Structures are given as structure tokens and as C-alpha cells.
Amino acid sequence: MITIKKERVGGKVYREYELDTPYNRVLRASETNEEKAQALQDRKAALCYLEFEKQIVFLVRRLDEVHRKKYNPEPEDEE
């Protein structure tokens, strides 16, 4: 984030930021030629964010399960 503007109102300072993604910054960089830019655009177009979300949810549940087993184990039946 880059600060665009700062304004003081009374005792409070309000800041306005320019939000930009790393992807956009790389595309604007002088080192990025047309070939690299096209490869990045193709790669981004091929991404499936729904699949990423499903995988993240699965991994978070798995992590929670492993944590619970380690720190809050189920009591074993002693007969």
C-alpha cells in the first residue's frame, strides 16, 4: 500500500492509500516484457479460485482435526 494523501482533522490523521496487487505491479514493471506479461496473464486466467477455496477449507479442517487429536485427545475406554 502506498500512501496517497494524509489529512489531519482535529487530533486524528486520515490517510488514503493506493491499493495495488503484486500482479499489477509486476505487469507495470519495466523489466517485464510482452512475452512474460502474456505468460502471467495466461497463468492467471487458468486459475480456479473455487478450487483454491475448497482446498483451503479442507486443509483448515484437517489441521483442526490434527490439533484436536494432539491437545484434546478422546479419553480411551478402560474396562
N, C-alpha and C positions, 0 to 999 in steps of 0.2 A: 504494500500500500504506500502510495506517495501522497504526502500532504499537499493539497492544492491551496487551501485557504484556512487562515486562523482568524477568529473574531472574538474579541473579549466583550462580554456583556455582563456588567457588574463585576462580580468576583469569579465568574465562570468563563472558561475559554472553550469556544465551539470550534471544532475542526471539521474540514471537509476533505475527504480522501478520494483519490482516483483508484478505483478497484480494477485491477487487470490480472488476467490469468498468466501463468508461466507460458502456456501455449501461445497466447497472443504476443507476448514479449519476444519469444523465440522467432515467430514469424516476422516480426518487425526488425529484428537484429540485422545489422549489416553483414554479418558473417553467413547468414542463411541465404543460399542461392535458390533459384527456382526449383531445381531438382529436389533439394532437401525439403523445401516448403511443400511441394506436391506430395512427397512421401509422407510427411507428417499429416497432411490433410486426408490422405487416403487411409492412414492408420486410424485417425480419429473417427472417420466415417464408418470404419469397420467395427468400432467398439459397441458392445451391447451393455448399456448401463443397468438394465434389468437383471442380467445375469450376474453382474458385479454385486448388485444389491442382494440377490439370493445367496451368493457365495458368502458375503459378509455376514448375513443373518445366520447362516449355517455355522460359520466359524465362531461367531459370538456365542451361540448356543452350546457348541462343543466345548469352548473354553470355560463357560459357566459350569457345565457338567463336570469337567475335569477338576475345576476348583472346588466344587461342592464335594466330590468324592475324596479329595485330599484333605480338606479342612473341616468338613462336616460329614464324616463317614456314617453310613447307616449302621446302627447297632446290630451286631450279629446275634442270632437266636442261640441262647445257651440252654440246652436241655439236659 
